[in-house]
Amino acid sequence: MLGDGFAGDLSVCMFLILATGVALWIGYAVLRDDWVIKPMPRRRPN
């Protein structure tokens, strides 16, 4: 992947590393039921 020395290859590699890290972070949050952004509570009708 990085053998050709082009900046485009580095960008793809860095994007894959970033996407993998975000996916692992989300997976960890799902397993621990620990969300960074919690949904707003639903309002009950009167």
mmJSON file of the N, C-alpha and C atoms, coordinates in Angstrom:
{"data_MODEL":{"atom_site":{
"group_PDB":["ATOM","ATOM","ATOM","ATOM","ATOM","ATOM","ATOM","ATOM","ATOM","ATOM","ATOM","ATOM","ATOM","ATOM","ATOM","ATOM","ATOM","ATOM","ATOM","ATOM","ATOM","ATOM","ATOM","ATOM","ATOM","ATOM","ATOM","ATOM","ATOM","ATOM","ATOM","ATOM","ATOM","ATOM","ATOM","ATOM","ATOM","ATOM","ATOM","ATOM","ATOM","ATOM","ATOM","ATOM","ATOM","ATOM","ATOM","ATOM","ATOM","ATOM","ATOM","ATOM","ATOM","ATOM","ATOM","ATOM","ATOM","ATOM","ATOM","ATOM","ATOM","ATOM","ATOM","ATOM","ATOM","ATOM","ATOM","ATOM","ATOM","ATOM","ATOM","ATOM","ATOM","ATOM","ATOM","ATOM","ATOM","ATOM","ATOM","ATOM","ATOM","ATOM","ATOM","ATOM","ATOM","ATOM","ATOM","ATOM","ATOM","ATOM","ATOM","ATOM","ATOM","ATOM","ATOM","ATOM","ATOM","ATOM","ATOM","ATOM","ATOM","ATOM","ATOM","ATOM","ATOM","ATOM","ATOM","ATOM","ATOM","ATOM","ATOM","ATOM","ATOM","ATOM","ATOM","ATOM","ATOM","ATOM","ATOM","ATOM","ATOM","ATOM","ATOM","ATOM","ATOM","ATOM","ATOM","ATOM","ATOM","ATOM","ATOM","ATOM","ATOM","ATOM","ATOM","ATOM","ATOM","ATOM"],
"id":[1,2,3,4,5,6,7,8,9,10,11,12,13,14,15,16,17,18,19,20,21,22,23,24,25,26,27,28,29,30,31,32,33,34,35,36,37,38,39,40,41,42,43,44,45,46,47,48,49,50,51,52,53,54,55,56,57,58,59,60,61,62,63,64,65,66,67,68,69,70,71,72,73,74,75,76,77,78,79,80,81,82,83,84,85,86,87,88,89,90,91,92,93,94,95,96,97,98,99,100,101,102,103,104,105,106,107,108,109,110,111,112,113,114,115,116,117,118,119,120,121,122,123,124,125,126,127,128,129,130,131,132,133,134,135,136,137,138],
"type_symbol":["N","C","C","N","C","C","N","C","C","N","C","C","N","C","C","N","C","C","N","C","C","N","C","C","N","C","C","N","C","C","N","C","C","N","C","C","N","C","C","N","C","C","N","C","C","N","C","C","N","C","C","N","C","C","N","C","C","N","C","C","N","C","C","N","C","C","N","C","C","N","C","C","N","C","C","N","C","C","N","C","C","N","C","C","N","C","C","N","C","C","N","C","C","N","C","C","N","C","C","N","C","C","N","C","C","N","C","C","N","C","C","N","C","C","N","C","C","N","C","C","N","C","C","N","C","C","N","C","C","N","C","C","N","C","C","N","C","C"],
"label_atom_id":["N","CA","C","N","CA","C","N","CA","C","N","CA","C","N","CA","C","N","CA","C","N","CA","C","N","CA","C","N","CA","C","N","CA","C","N","CA","C","N","CA","C","N","CA","C","N","CA","C","N","CA","C","N","CA","C","N","CA","C","N","CA","C","N","CA","C","N","CA","C","N","CA","C","N","CA","C","N","CA","C","N","CA","C","N","CA","C","N","CA","C","N","CA","C","N","CA","C","N","CA","C","N","CA","C","N","CA","C","N","CA","C","N","CA","C","N","CA","C","N","CA","C","N","CA","C","N","CA","C","N","CA","C","N","CA","C","N","CA","C","N","CA","C","N","CA","C","N","CA","C","N","CA","C","N","CA","C","N","CA","C"],
"label_alt_id":[null,null,null,null,null,null,null,null,null,null,null,null,null,null,null,null,null,null,null,null,null,null,null,null,null,null,null,null,null,null,null,null,null,null,null,null,null,null,null,null,null,null,null,null,null,null,null,null,null,null,null,null,null,null,null,null,null,null,null,null,null,null,null,null,null,null,null,null,null,null,null,null,null,null,null,null,null,null,null,null,null,null,null,null,null,null,null,null,null,null,null,null,null,null,null,null,null,null,null,null,null,null,null,null,null,null,null,null,null,null,null,null,null,null,null,null,null,null,null,null,null,null,null,null,null,null,null,null,null,null,null,null,null,null,null,null,null,null],
"label_comp_id":["MET","MET","MET","LEU","LEU","LEU","GLY","GLY","GLY","ASP","ASP","ASP","GLY","GLY","GLY","PHE","PHE","PHE","ALA","ALA","ALA","GLY","GLY","GLY","ASP","ASP","ASP","LEU","LEU","LEU","SER","SER","SER","VAL","VAL","VAL","CYS","CYS","CYS","MET","MET","MET","PHE","PHE","PHE","LEU","LEU","LEU","ILE","ILE","ILE","LEU","LEU","LEU","ALA","ALA","ALA","THR","THR","THR","GLY","GLY","GLY","VAL","VAL","VAL","ALA","ALA","ALA","LEU","LEU","LEU","TRP","TRP","TRP","ILE","ILE","ILE","GLY","GLY","GLY","TYR","TYR","TYR","ALA","ALA","ALA","VAL","VAL","VAL","LEU","LEU","LEU","ARG","ARG","ARG","ASP","ASP","ASP","ASP","ASP","ASP","TRP","TRP","TRP","VAL","VAL","VAL","ILE","ILE","ILE","LYS","LYS","LYS","PRO","PRO","PRO","MET","MET","MET","PRO","PRO","PRO","ARG","ARG","ARG","ARG","ARG","ARG","ARG","ARG","ARG","PRO","PRO","PRO","ASN","ASN","ASN"],
"label_asym_id":["A","A","A","A","A","A","A","A","A","A","A","A","A","A","A","A","A","A","A","A","A","A","A","A","A","A","A","A","A","A","A","A","A","A","A","A","A","A","A","A","A","A","A","A","A","A","A","A","A","A","A","A","A","A","A","A","A","A","A","A","A","A","A","A","A","A","A","A","A","A","A","A","A","A","A","A","A","A","A","A","A","A","A","A","A","A","A","A","A","A","A","A","A","A","A","A","A","A","A","A","A","A","A","A","A","A","A","A","A","A","A","A","A","A","A","A","A","A","A","A","A","A","A","A","A","A","A","A","A","A","A","A","A","A","A","A","A","A"],
"label_entity_id":["1","1","1","1","1","1","1","1","1","1","1","1","1","1","1","1","1","1","1","1","1","1","1","1","1","1","1","1","1","1","1","1","1","1","1","1","1","1","1","1","1","1","1","1","1","1","1","1","1","1","1","1","1","1","1","1","1","1","1","1","1","1","1","1","1","1","1","1","1","1","1","1","1","1","1","1","1","1","1","1","1","1","1","1","1","1","1","1","1","1","1","1","1","1","1","1","1","1","1","1","1","1","1","1","1","1","1","1","1","1","1","1","1","1","1","1","1","1","1","1","1","1","1","1","1","1","1","1","1","1","1","1","1","1","1","1","1","1"],
"label_seq_id":[1,1,1,2,2,2,3,3,3,4,4,4,5,5,5,6,6,6,7,7,7,8,8,8,9,9,9,10,10,10,11,11,11,12,12,12,13,13,13,14,14,14,15,15,15,16,16,16,17,17,17,18,18,18,19,19,19,20,20,20,21,21,21,22,22,22,23,23,23,24,24,24,25,25,25,26,26,26,27,27,27,28,28,28,29,29,29,30,30,30,31,31,31,32,32,32,33,33,33,34,34,34,35,35,35,36,36,36,37,37,37,38,38,38,39,39,39,40,40,40,41,41,41,42,42,42,43,43,43,44,44,44,45,45,45,46,46,46],
"pdbx_PDB_ins_code":[null,null,null,null,null,null,null,null,null,null,null,null,null,null,null,null,null,null,null,null,null,null,null,null,null,null,null,null,null,null,null,null,null,null,null,null,null,null,null,null,null,null,null,null,null,null,null,null,null,null,null,null,null,null,null,null,null,null,null,null,null,null,null,null,null,null,null,null,null,null,null,null,null,null,null,null,null,null,null,null,null,null,null,null,null,null,null,null,null,null,null,null,null,null,null,null,null,null,null,null,null,null,null,null,null,null,null,null,null,null,null,null,null,null,null,null,null,null,null,null,null,null,null,null,null,null,null,null,null,null,null,null,null,null,null,null,null,null],
"Cartn_x":[0.813,0.0,0.858,1.902,2.739,3.994,4.111,5.333,5.558,4.515,4.678,5.171,4.963,5.444,4.534,3.304,2.377,1.582,1.257,0.488,-0.91,-1.46,-2.79,-2.843,-1.769,-1.723,-1.697,-0.96,-0.888,-2.254,-2.955,-4.274,-5.245,-5.207,-6.095,-5.745,-4.468,-4.025,-4.449,-4.252,-4.634,-6.145,-6.915,-8.363,-8.803,-8.177,-8.53,-8.198,-7.071,-6.702,-7.711,-8.087,-9.068,-10.415,-10.876,-12.169,-12.173,-11.06,-10.961,-11.022,-10.323,-10.348,-11.723,-12.419,-13.775,-14.719,-14.595,-15.448,-15.194,-13.935,-13.626,-14.166,-14.074,-14.575,-16.086,-16.798,-18.25,-18.611,-17.888,-18.138,-17.917,-16.893,-16.622,-17.744,-18.236,-19.331,-20.597,-20.856,-22.038,-21.925,-20.761,-20.58,-20.702,-20.226,-20.27,-21.53,-22.365,-23.568,-23.2,-22.147,-21.623,-21.506,-22.543,-22.595,-22.038,-21.305,-20.776,-21.907,-22.753,-23.922,-25.156,-25.848,-27.03,-28.26,-29.193,-30.411,-31.243,-31.98,-32.822,-33.978,-34.384,-35.51,-36.794,-37.643,-38.905,-39.886,-40.633,-41.639,-42.92,-43.533,-44.812,-45.936,-46.928,-48.046,-48.872,-49.409,-50.214,-51.566],
"Cartn_y":[-1.196,0.0,1.261,1.276,2.47,2.359,1.314,1.085,2.029,2.594,3.419,4.829,5.298,6.611,7.751,7.472,8.529,8.993,10.264,10.819,10.221,9.857,9.256,7.949,7.154,5.892,6.129,7.131,7.452,7.921,8.695,9.183,8.022,7.066,5.907,5.105,4.915,4.163,4.868,6.166,6.908,6.894,6.973,6.906,5.556,4.476,3.141,2.99,3.544,3.493,4.277,5.458,6.279,5.574,5.021,4.342,3.121,2.389,1.228,1.654,2.724,3.219,3.684,4.383,4.847,3.657,2.67,1.484,0.715,0.593,-0.087,0.699,2.019,2.872,2.726,2.717,2.553,1.154,0.146,-1.216,-1.359,-0.732,-0.762,-0.077,1.047,1.758,0.913,0.186,-0.67,-1.797,-2.409,-3.523,-3.077,-1.887,-1.396,-0.602,-0.386,0.433,1.795,2.389,3.667,4.607,5.398,6.263,7.626,8.189,9.534,10.548,10.364,11.231,10.411,10.764,10.017,10.616,9.76,10.304,11.048,12.042,12.812,11.94,12.095,11.297,11.675,10.689,10.942,11.596,12.539,13.223,12.399,12.309,11.618,12.589,12.144,13.057,13.327,14.514,14.873,14.242],
"Cartn_z":[0.0,0.0,0.0,0.788,0.874,0.015,-0.801,-1.544,-2.712,-3.296,-4.485,-4.172,-2.951,-2.577,-2.995,-3.352,-3.738,-2.525,-2.503,-1.388,-1.347,-2.504,-2.547,-1.787,-1.887,-1.161,0.339,0.762,2.179,2.679,1.862,2.262,2.444,1.533,1.641,2.885,3.125,4.297,5.582,5.655,6.849,7.045,5.952,6.054,6.591,6.13,6.615,8.094,8.525,9.938,10.773,10.295,11.007,11.075,9.954,9.917,10.833,10.869,11.755,13.219,13.559,14.931,15.359,14.486,14.813,14.956,14.073,14.155,15.458,15.852,17.116,18.309,18.252,19.327,19.47,18.334,18.371,18.866,18.393,18.86,20.355,20.871,22.305,23.084,22.557,23.222,23.225,22.143,22.08,23.092,23.179,24.117,25.57,25.877,27.254,27.559,26.536,26.668,27.251,26.701,27.172,25.985,25.758,24.592,24.921,23.972,24.132,24.015,23.018,22.829,23.143,24.209,24.605,23.946,23.511,22.918,23.951,23.49,24.399,24.879,26.132,26.612,25.884,25.677,24.988,25.947,25.401,26.215,26.196,27.344,27.442,27.127,26.349,26.065,27.324,27.414,28.607,28.553],
"occupancy":[1.0,1.0,1.0,1.0,1.0,1.0,1.0,1.0,1.0,1.0,1.0,1.0,1.0,1.0,1.0,1.0,1.0,1.0,1.0,1.0,1.0,1.0,1.0,1.0,1.0,1.0,1.0,1.0,1.0,1.0,1.0,1.0,1.0,1.0,1.0,1.0,1.0,1.0,1.0,1.0,1.0,1.0,1.0,1.0,1.0,1.0,1.0,1.0,1.0,1.0,1.0,1.0,1.0,1.0,1.0,1.0,1.0,1.0,1.0,1.0,1.0,1.0,1.0,1.0,1.0,1.0,1.0,1.0,1.0,1.0,1.0,1.0,1.0,1.0,1.0,1.0,1.0,1.0,1.0,1.0,1.0,1.0,1.0,1.0,1.0,1.0,1.0,1.0,1.0,1.0,1.0,1.0,1.0,1.0,1.0,1.0,1.0,1.0,1.0,1.0,1.0,1.0,1.0,1.0,1.0,1.0,1.0,1.0,1.0,1.0,1.0,1.0,1.0,1.0,1.0,1.0,1.0,1.0,1.0,1.0,1.0,1.0,1.0,1.0,1.0,1.0,1.0,1.0,1.0,1.0,1.0,1.0,1.0,1.0,1.0,1.0,1.0,1.0],
"B_iso_or_equiv":[0.0,0.0,0.0,0.0,0.0,0.0,0.0,0.0,0.0,0.0,0.0,0.0,0.0,0.0,0.0,0.0,0.0,0.0,0.0,0.0,0.0,0.0,0.0,0.0,0.0,0.0,0.0,0.0,0.0,0.0,0.0,0.0,0.0,0.0,0.0,0.0,0.0,0.0,0.0,0.0,0.0,0.0,0.0,0.0,0.0,0.0,0.0,0.0,0.0,0.0,0.0,0.0,0.0,0.0,0.0,0.0,0.0,0.0,0.0,0.0,0.0,0.0,0.0,0.0,0.0,0.0,0.0,0.0,0.0,0.0,0.0,0.0,0.0,0.0,0.0,0.0,0.0,0.0,0.0,0.0,0.0,0.0,0.0,0.0,0.0,0.0,0.0,0.0,0.0,0.0,0.0,0.0,0.0,0.0,0.0,0.0,0.0,0.0,0.0,0.0,0.0,0.0,0.0,0.0,0.0,0.0,0.0,0.0,0.0,0.0,0.0,0.0,0.0,0.0,0.0,0.0,0.0,0.0,0.0,0.0,0.0,0.0,0.0,0.0,0.0,0.0,0.0,0.0,0.0,0.0,0.0,0.0,0.0,0.0,0.0,0.0,0.0,0.0],
"pdbx_formal_charge":[null,null,null,null,null,null,null,null,null,null,null,null,null,null,null,null,null,null,null,null,null,null,null,null,null,null,null,null,null,null,null,null,null,null,null,null,null,null,null,null,null,null,null,null,null,null,null,null,null,null,null,null,null,null,null,null,null,null,null,null,null,null,null,null,null,null,null,null,null,null,null,null,null,null,null,null,null,null,null,null,null,null,null,null,null,null,null,null,null,null,null,null,null,null,null,null,null,null,null,null,null,null,null,null,null,null,null,null,null,null,null,null,null,null,null,null,null,null,null,null,null,null,null,null,null,null,null,null,null,null,null,null,null,null,null,null,null,null],
"auth_seq_id":[1,1,1,2,2,2,3,3,3,4,4,4,5,5,5,6,6,6,7,7,7,8,8,8,9,9,9,10,10,10,11,11,11,12,12,12,13,13,13,14,14,14,15,15,15,16,16,16,17,17,17,18,18,18,19,19,19,20,20,20,21,21,21,22,22,22,23,23,23,24,24,24,25,25,25,26,26,26,27,27,27,28,28,28,29,29,29,30,30,30,31,31,31,32,32,32,33,33,33,34,34,34,35,35,35,36,36,36,37,37,37,38,38,38,39,39,39,40,40,40,41,41,41,42,42,42,43,43,43,44,44,44,45,45,45,46,46,46],
"auth_comp_id":["MET","MET","MET","LEU","LEU","LEU","GLY","GLY","GLY","ASP","ASP","ASP","GLY","GLY","GLY","PHE","PHE","PHE","ALA","ALA","ALA","GLY","GLY","GLY","ASP","ASP","ASP","LEU","LEU","LEU","SER","SER","SER","VAL","VAL","VAL","CYS","CYS","CYS","MET","MET","MET","PHE","PHE","PHE","LEU","LEU","LEU","ILE","ILE","ILE","LEU","LEU","LEU","ALA","ALA","ALA","THR","THR","THR","GLY","GLY","GLY","VAL","VAL","VAL","ALA","ALA","ALA","LEU","LEU","LEU","TRP","TRP","TRP","ILE","ILE","ILE","GLY","GLY","GLY","TYR","TYR","TYR","ALA","ALA","ALA","VAL","VAL","VAL","LEU","LEU","LEU","ARG","ARG","ARG","ASP","ASP","ASP","ASP","ASP","ASP","TRP","TRP","TRP","VAL","VAL","VAL","ILE","ILE","ILE","LYS","LYS","LYS","PRO","PRO","PRO","MET","MET","MET","PRO","PRO","PRO","ARG","ARG","ARG","ARG","ARG","ARG","ARG","ARG","ARG","PRO","PRO","PRO","ASN","ASN","ASN"],
"auth_asym_id":["A","A","A","A","A","A","A","A","A","A","A","A","A","A","A","A","A","A","A","A","A","A","A","A","A","A","A","A","A","A","A","A","A","A","A","A","A","A","A","A","A","A","A","A","A","A","A","A","A","A","A","A","A","A","A","A","A","A","A","A","A","A","A","A","A","A","A","A","A","A","A","A","A","A","A","A","A","A","A","A","A","A","A","A","A","A","A","A","A","A","A","A","A","A","A","A","A","A","A","A","A","A","A","A","A","A","A","A","A","A","A","A","A","A","A","A","A","A","A","A","A","A","A","A","A","A","A","A","A","A","A","A","A","A","A","A","A","A"],
"auth_atom_id":["N","CA","C","N","CA","C","N","CA","C","N","CA","C","N","CA","C","N","CA","C","N","CA","C","N","CA","C","N","CA","C","N","CA","C","N","CA","C","N","CA","C","N","CA","C","N","CA","C","N","CA","C","N","CA","C","N","CA","C","N","CA","C","N","CA","C","N","CA","C","N","CA","C","N","CA","C","N","CA","C","N","CA","C","N","CA","C","N","CA","C","N","CA","C","N","CA","C","N","CA","C","N","CA","C","N","CA","C","N","CA","C","N","CA","C","N","CA","C","N","CA","C","N","CA","C","N","CA","C","N","CA","C","N","CA","C","N","CA","C","N","CA","C","N","CA","C","N","CA","C","N","CA","C","N","CA","C","N","CA","C"],
"pdbx_PDB_model_num":[1,1,1,1,1,1,1,1,1,1,1,1,1,1,1,1,1,1,1,1,1,1,1,1,1,1,1,1,1,1,1,1,1,1,1,1,1,1,1,1,1,1,1,1,1,1,1,1,1,1,1,1,1,1,1,1,1,1,1,1,1,1,1,1,1,1,1,1,1,1,1,1,1,1,1,1,1,1,1,1,1,1,1,1,1,1,1,1,1,1,1,1,1,1,1,1,1,1,1,1,1,1,1,1,1,1,1,1,1,1,1,1,1,1,1,1,1,1,1,1,1,1,1,1,1,1,1,1,1,1,1,1,1,1,1,1,1,1]
}}}
